[in-house]
Amino acid sequence: MEIYILTLFPDMIQTVMRESIVGRAQDAGHIKVHAVNIRDYSTDKHKKVDDYPYGGGAGMVMFPQPIYDAVMAVRAQVGREAPVIYLTPQGKTFSQEMAHDFAGEDALILLCGHYEGIDERVIEEVVDAQVSIGDYVLTGGELAAMVVADAVARLVPGVLHNQESAGTESFEDGLLEYPQYTRPRVWRNREVPEILLSGDHAKVDAWRHEQSVERTKQMRPDLIKKAGA
Ligand code: 4FD
């Protein structure tokens, strides 16, 4: 899968996406993350990409031309259908379900705004979906785009190894994850729950499910209704 991130800060993308599991997945050829500099597509003599908002108000607005040209260039390069997803606080809240939908695409084009956002007309012209990673405002869409890219990348076949399987953790069954323990068996007078040392896999599974349900009731009662646990 190819993920194109259109941004004014391509170095920010490259630096993060070459690390850890996503970096390894790129090295192995499972995914490729392209950071596309929107400024490279500005036809302005000073490579300007933003201007004052019509009607007045604080901040600057990214004007349509460089964004439109960057999207067209990427679309031509991809050659296949690829949704253009704009990261914005006005978008639909990102979810694990959305991550699965996006993971089914050959390519994604993630558009990052800065300043006070982008001209509404370029959204109407090229954007297929507006997505928000949560109800807070960031200085730019880059961190939001990388959250989406990371959540999608780990669902691409081959990206996670057996030790890191995608299906067993929080949200895949609508419940929060159960608590995990490793060595030592006693740490600062705190013991690992006895049942985990019993070797009885059926009992361990039952205990973990019960812990997941309890934890979800405590921390995220809103999820219990959906999970039907
Ligand atoms: N919650 C998110 C996305 C982007 C962002 C921006 C309009 C500001 C938060 C469009 C205004 C983009 C999010 C950049 N902040 N900031 O997903």
Residues whose N, C-alpha, C, O or C-beta is under 5 A from the ligand:
A	BS01	4FD	L87 T88 P89 G113 H114 Y115 E116 G117 V131 S132 I133 G134 Y136 V137 L138 T139 G140 G141 A144
